[in-house]
Amino acid sequence: MSEEIRDEGRAQGRAQGRADSLLLVLDVRGIALTEAAREKITACADTQLLHQWLERAATATTAEEVFAKGPQGH
């Protein structure tokens, strides 16, 4: 297995882990997600964006706040 393939696999694993964490935080906090929002999270491969969403999920009261762009959203 080439190093490039291994690195790609690691990146996918990190993205999946962050998506799973984000879904867990939202669920535990009682923040409802539409199927489209859930798909947006699970399909995202950008670990930095998932990290931003996860940070917002810690204090958000709605899913819209998690995905919002603006001053509180980096």
C-alpha positions as CSV (number, residue, x, y, z in Angstrom):
1,M,0.0,0.0,0.0
2,S,1.4,3.3,-1.0
3,E,1.9,6.1,1.5
4,E,-0.5,8.3,-0.4
5,I,-3.3,5.8,-0.1
6,R,-2.5,5.3,3.6
7,D,-2.6,9.1,4.2
8,E,-5.9,9.4,2.3
9,G,-7.3,6.6,4.5
10,R,-6.2,8.4,7.6
11,A,-7.8,11.7,6.5
12,Q,-11.1,9.9,5.8
13,G,-10.9,8.3,9.2
14,R,-10.3,11.6,10.9
15,A,-13.2,13.2,9.0
16,Q,-15.5,10.2,9.9
17,G,-14.5,10.5,13.5
18,R,-15.2,14.2,13.6
19,A,-18.6,13.7,11.9
20,D,-19.5,11.0,14.4
21,S,-18.5,13.2,17.3
22,L,-20.5,16.1,15.9
23,L,-23.6,13.9,15.5
24,L,-23.2,12.7,19.1
25,V,-22.8,16.2,20.5
26,L,-25.9,17.4,18.7
27,D,-27.9,14.4,19.8
28,V,-26.9,14.7,23.4
29,R,-27.7,18.4,23.4
30,G,-31.1,17.6,21.9
31,I,-30.5,19.6,18.7
32,A,-32.7,18.2,16.0
33,L,-31.2,17.6,12.5
34,T,-33.0,17.3,9.2
35,E,-32.0,14.4,7.0
36,A,-30.3,17.0,4.7
37,A,-28.2,18.4,7.7
38,R,-27.3,14.8,8.8
39,E,-26.2,14.1,5.2
40,K,-24.2,17.3,5.0
41,I,-22.3,16.2,8.1
42,T,-21.7,12.6,7.1
43,A,-20.7,13.5,3.6
44,C,-18.2,16.2,4.6
45,A,-14.5,15.3,4.1
46,D,-13.1,18.6,5.3
47,T,-11.7,18.0,8.8
48,Q,-11.2,21.7,9.5
49,L,-14.8,22.5,8.6
50,L,-16.0,19.6,10.7
51,H,-13.9,20.9,13.6
52,Q,-15.5,24.3,13.3
53,W,-19.0,22.8,13.3
54,L,-18.1,20.7,16.3
55,E,-16.9,23.8,18.2
56,R,-20.1,25.6,17.4
57,A,-22.2,22.5,18.4
58,A,-20.9,22.9,21.9
59,T,-22.8,26.1,22.4
60,A,-25.4,26.2,19.6
61,T,-29.1,25.9,20.3
62,T,-30.1,25.0,16.7
63,A,-28.6,23.2,13.8
64,E,-28.7,26.5,11.9
65,E,-26.2,28.0,14.4
66,V,-23.8,25.1,13.8
67,F,-23.7,25.7,10.1
68,A,-23.9,29.5,10.2
69,K,-21.2,31.7,8.7
70,G,-20.4,34.8,10.6
71,P,-18.7,36.3,13.6
72,Q,-19.3,33.4,16.0
73,G,-18.6,30.9,13.3
74,H,-14.9,31.6,12.4
